[in-house]
């Protein structure tokens, strides 16, 4: 009887224990190596497979210093995903994980870019649009760039242009 209750309890808690993120947000997962590597980038590669049951994505993790590797993933659909990591160093059990669960829920925040969904190229390949259809137009601005002239420089440019007329 006690065994049955524990099994029921574990299935009840399973959705709570699964990692979760919202649609369009970036899910980031860290993996702490059990080994110290002299040159981690050259000595080991870590990849992570994400799957929604229909498609799978293989994403390379990146070394984040020390013993840490990280992976980032942004799902395009709502649903239940699974993922697992595997490394070229099979003896490092922490970098070779078992399957984990990831739940992607509807985006509930206020960021309008996330509310509209992913940005994609239109069918005619001439413009961008949100995944729900409306056009996407982003006006770039580089005013904080170190190459942008100061206000005094602009005054000089305007004066020079006015003299040449």
C-alpha positions in Angstrom: 0.0 0.0 0.0 2.8 2.4 0.9 4.6 1.6 -2.3 1.4 2.4 -4.3 1.1 5.8 -2.6 4.7 6.6 -3.3 4.3 5.8 -7.0 1.1 7.9 -7.2 2.9 10.8 -5.3 5.9 10.6 -7.7 3.7 10.9 -10.8 1.7 13.7 -9.2 5.0 15.7 -8.5 6.6 14.9 -11.8 5.1 18.0 -13.7 6.2 20.2 -10.8 9.8 18.8 -10.9 10.1 19.4 -14.7 11.9 22.5 -15.8 9.8 25.1 -17.5 10.0 28.2 -19.6 7.7 30.3 -21.7 7.4 30.3 -25.4 10.0 32.6 -27.1 12.1 32.9 -23.9 15.5 31.4 -23.9 16.0 28.3 -21.7 19.5 28.1 -20.3 20.9 25.0 -18.6 24.4 24.7 -17.0 26.4 21.5 -16.6 29.1 21.4 -14.0 31.9 19.0 -15.0 33.1 16.4 -12.5 36.6 16.8 -13.9 39.1 19.6 -14.3 40.4 20.0 -17.9 43.7 21.8 -18.7 42.2 23.1 -22.0 38.4 22.5 -21.8 37.6 23.8 -25.3 40.1 21.4 -27.0 39.6 18.4 -24.7 35.9 17.9 -24.6 32.8 18.8 -26.6 29.3 18.8 -25.1 26.1 18.7 -27.2 22.5 18.7 -26.0 19.6 17.1 -27.9 16.2 18.7 -27.4 13.1 16.9 -28.7 9.4 17.6 -28.8 8.7 14.0 -29.9 8.4 15.0 -33.6 11.6 17.0 -34.2 15.0 17.0 -32.5 17.6 19.8 -32.3 21.2 19.1 -31.5 22.8 22.2 -29.9 26.4 22.5 -28.9 27.0 23.7 -25.4 29.6 26.3 -24.8 32.3 26.4 -22.2 31.6 29.2 -19.7 34.8 29.1 -17.7 36.0 26.8 -14.9 34.1 23.5 -15.0 30.9 25.0 -16.5 29.3 24.3 -19.9 26.0 26.0 -20.9 23.4 25.5 -23.5 20.6 27.8 -24.6 17.4 26.8 -26.4 14.3 28.7 -27.5 11.4 26.5 -28.5 9.1 27.6 -31.3 6.1 25.7 -30.0 4.2 25.1 -26.7 4.4 21.6 -25.3 6.5 19.0 -23.6 10.1 18.6 -24.6 12.9 16.4 -23.4 16.6 16.9 -23.5 19.9 15.2 -22.6 23.5 16.1 -22.8 26.4 14.0 -24.1 30.1 14.7 -24.2 33.1 13.4 -26.1 34.5 12.4 -22.7 32.2 9.5 -21.8 33.8 9.1 -18.4 32.5 12.5 -17.3 29.0 11.4 -16.0 27.9 14.9 -15.3 28.3 16.0 -18.9 26.5 12.8 -20.1 23.1 13.2 -18.6 20.0 11.1 -18.6 16.8 12.5 -20.2 15.3 15.5 -18.5 11.9 17.1 -19.0 11.2 20.7 -20.2 7.7 22.2 -20.4 7.2 25.2 -22.7 4.1 27.2 -21.8 2.4 30.2 -23.4 4.2 33.5 -23.0 2.6 35.6 -20.3 4.9 38.6 -20.2 4.6 42.1 -21.6 7.3 42.1 -24.2 5.5 42.7 -27.5 8.3 41.0 -29.4 7.7 37.8 -27.5 3.9 38.1 -27.6 3.9 38.0 -31.4 6.1 34.9 -31.8 9.2 34.3 -33.8 10.4 36.5 -36.6 10.6 34.9 -40.0 11.2 35.8 -43.6 8.0 36.2 -45.6 7.0 33.8 -48.4 8.2 36.2 -51.1 11.6 36.5 -49.3 11.5 40.3 -49.3 10.4 41.2 -45.8 10.2 40.0 -42.2 7.1 39.1 -40.3 6.0 37.7 -37.0 5.0 34.0 -36.9 1.4 35.1 -36.4 1.5 37.1 -39.6 1.9 40.9 -39.0 4.9 42.6 -40.7 8.0 43.1 -38.6 9.9 46.3 -39.1 12.8 47.2 -36.9 14.5 50.5 -37.2 18.2 50.2 -36.3 19.9 52.9 -34.4 23.6 53.2 -33.7 23.7 56.4 -31.8 25.7 54.8 -29.0 28.4 53.5 -31.3 31.9 54.9 -30.8 32.0 55.7 -34.5 29.0 58.1 -34.3 30.0 61.8 -34.6 29.5 64.1 -31.6 26.9 66.9 -31.8 29.8 69.3 -32.5 30.9 67.1 -35.4 27.4 67.3 -36.9 27.4 71.1 -36.7 30.7 71.1 -38.7 29.2 68.7 -41.3 26.1 70.9 -41.7 28.2 74.1 -42.0 30.5 72.5 -44.6 27.5 71.3 -46.6 25.8 74.7 -46.5 29.0 76.4 -47.7 29.3 74.0 -50.7 25.8 75.0 -52.0 
